[in-house]
Amino acid sequence: MPNIIKSYVKGVDTLNRFTGLVTMHLIFVMIGLLLYSSLSRTLFDTPINSVVTISQFLMSAYYLLGGGFSMQEDAHVRMDLFYSRWSSKGKAKMDVFTSIFLMFYLVILLYGAVSSTMYTIEVGQKTRTLIQYPLAPIKILMTLGVLLMLLQATATFFKDLAKARGVTL
């Protein structure tokens, strides 16, 4: 494989590893926020109205930004009827084939995410809750998450292509 592809794969893997490891800690922020809300409601009789909305935003950021790292770690759910019985090279060939469809899907998703984000920024879209939070930050994170997933899918495509050809990347 050319050095530019090796550099691309290494760079994307590093970026998604860092993003995934940082994003993993959002679960603790969510737990703390929900615990605080629960305690304030039961012990002090002071409900916090915005906790559900903020938790939804955090959860969205958690799974959207962690998608590339999850793909890198091969932690996605896979429908496995025959795949586990195939050789490493056979698996790589099938992954190369299916990656093309995944990348097509992610390009369409990225187009929609960018379009949605631009619209949100242009009109100043906000949540329809008691406290109207701007939607732009979560839409930007959504777009970034889809982009990271597309970059990782492309890097994984190159890794699988190398493996299918019997070359180490």
DAUR-V76635 format. One record per pair of residues at least 24 apart in sequence whose ideal C-beta (glycine too) atoms are under 10 Angstrom apart, sorted by the first residue. I is the first residue (numbers start at 1). GAP is how many residues later the second one is. If there is no record, write none. Layout:
{{I GAP} {I GAP}}
//
This chain:
{{1 157} {1 158} {1 160} {1 161} {1 164} {1 166} {1 167} {1 168} {2 156} {5 149} {5 150} {5 153} {5 154} {5 156} {5 157} {5 164} {6 152} {6 156} {6 163} {8 143} {8 146} {8 147} {8 150} {9 142} {9 143} {9 145} {9 146} {9 147} {9 148} {9 149} {9 150} {9 153} {9 160} {10 145} {10 159} {11 140} {11 144} {12 56} {12 60} {12 136} {12 138} {12 139} {12 140} {12 141} {12 142} {12 143} {12 144} {12 146} {13 55} {13 56} {13 59} {13 138} {13 139} {13 142} {13 143} {13 146} {15 53} {15 54} {15 57} {15 133} {15 136} {15 137} {15 140} {16 49} {16 50} {16 51} {16 52} {16 53} {16 54} {16 55} {16 56} {16 57} {16 132} {16 133} {16 135} {16 136} {16 139} {17 51} {17 52} {17 55} {17 56} {17 135} {18 51} {19 46} {19 47} {19 48} {19 49} {19 50} {19 125} {19 126} {19 129} {19 133} {20 45} {20 46} {20 47} {20 48} {20 49} {20 50} {20 51} {20 52} {20 53} {20 55} {20 128} {20 132} {21 45} {21 48} {22 43} {22 44} {22 47} {23 38} {23 39} {23 40} {23 41} {23 42} {23 43} {23 44} {23 45} {23 46} {23 118} {23 122} {23 125} {24 38} {24 41} {24 42} {24 45} {25 37} {26 31} {26 32} {26 33} {26 34} {26 35} {26 36} {26 37} {26 39} {26 40} {27 31} {27 32} {27 35} {27 39} {29 25} {29 26} {29 29} {29 32} {29 33} {30 24} {30 25} {30 26} {30 27} {30 28} {30 29} {30 31} {30 32} {31 24} {31 27} {33 25} {34 24} {49 80} {49 81} {49 82} {50 77} {50 79} {50 80} {50 81} {50 83} {52 77} {53 74} {53 75} {53 76} {53 77} {53 78} {53 79} {53 80} {53 85} {54 77} {54 79} {56 71} {56 73} {56 82} {57 70} {57 76} {57 78} {57 80} {57 81} {57 84} {58 80} {60 78} {60 79} {60 81} {60 82} {60 85} {61 76} {61 77} {61 80} {61 81} {61 83} {61 84} {62 79} {62 83} {63 82} {64 49} {64 74} {64 77} {64 78} {64 79} {64 80} {64 81} {64 82} {64 84} {64 85} {65 76} {65 77} {65 79} {65 80} {65 83} {65 84} {66 79} {66 82} {66 83} {67 39} {67 78} {67 79} {67 81} {67 82} {67 83} {67 85} {67 86} {68 76} {68 77} {68 78} {68 79} {68 80} {68 81} {68 82} {68 83} {68 84} {68 85} {68 87} {68 88} {69 79} {69 80} {69 83} {70 79} {70 82} {71 31} {71 77} {71 78} {71 80} {71 81} {71 82} {71 84} {71 85} {72 80} {72 83} {72 84} {72 87} {74 82} {88 75} {88 76} {88 78} {89 71} {89 74} {89 75} {89 76} {89 77} {90 74} {91 69} {91 72} {91 73} {92 67} {92 68} {92 69} {92 70} {92 71} {92 72} {92 73} {92 74} {93 67} {93 68} {93 70} {93 71} {93 72} {94 66} {94 70} {95 61} {95 62} {95 64} {95 65} {95 66} {95 68} {95 69} {96 60} {96 61} {96 62} {96 63} {96 64} {96 65} {96 66} {96 67} {96 68} {96 69} {97 63} {97 67} {98 59} {98 62} {99 54} {99 55} {99 57} {99 58} {99 59} {99 60} {99 61} {99 62} {100 53} {100 57} {102 47} {102 48} {102 51} {102 52} {102 54} {102 55} {103 46} {103 47} {103 50} {103 51} {103 53} {103 54} {104 49} {105 44} {105 45} {105 48} {106 40} {106 41} {106 43} {106 44} {106 45} {106 46} {106 47} {106 48} {107 39} {107 43} {107 46} {108 38} {109 33} {109 34} {109 36} {109 37} {109 38} {109 40} {109 41} {110 32} {110 33} {110 35} {110 36} {110 37} {110 39} {110 40} {111 35} {112 30} {112 31} {112 34} {113 26} {113 27} {113 28} {113 29} {113 30} {113 31} {113 32} {113 33} {113 34} {114 25} {114 28} {114 29} {114 32} {114 33} {115 28} {116 26} {116 27} {117 24} {117 25} {117 26} {117 27} {118 25}}
//
